[in-house]
Amino acid sequence: MNKLVLGLFLLPTSALAEVCDKVRPHWTPGTGQTAWGEMIALMGTPPSLTLLLLSAIALRFRHEWGALIVVVLWTMWASLVVFSGADGDIQRMALQEGCIASPSLFIAAVAAISVGMIVYVAPPLGRGQNSERD
């Protein structure tokens, strides 16, 4: 009987939902967050929207240095998302409650955007650039 009572205390309850009010204010209790939903939530933040706009500008003008700066900023933002609060109690409790999920799909999208930008703005390899001169 004691084990059952102890087990009930370990389950996520509405007391833990208080942490979800801080992390995700508009989260509906009882609904789990998926990686897709987490990516949408992270892409909807002001830093991500700003970086998407800067990415579009760098791609539009094919600016190599601008794209490099935006890729570095994307890397810093993704690192901040992943490592901020990674060892904190709020992050752990929010994961247990289910109001946040793994940011792995967000990281994959940031990586795809970054690689795509670098490949698109890179100067084209012309004929004979890699060949030896006689």
Secondary structure, 3 states (H helix, E strand, C coil): CHHHHHHHHHCCCCCCHHHHHHHCCCCCCCCCCCHHHHHHHHHCCHHHHHHHHHHHHHHHHCCHHHHHHHHHHHHHHHHHHHHCCCCCHHHHHHHHHCCCCCCHHHHHHHHHHHHHHHHHHCCCCCCCCCCCCC
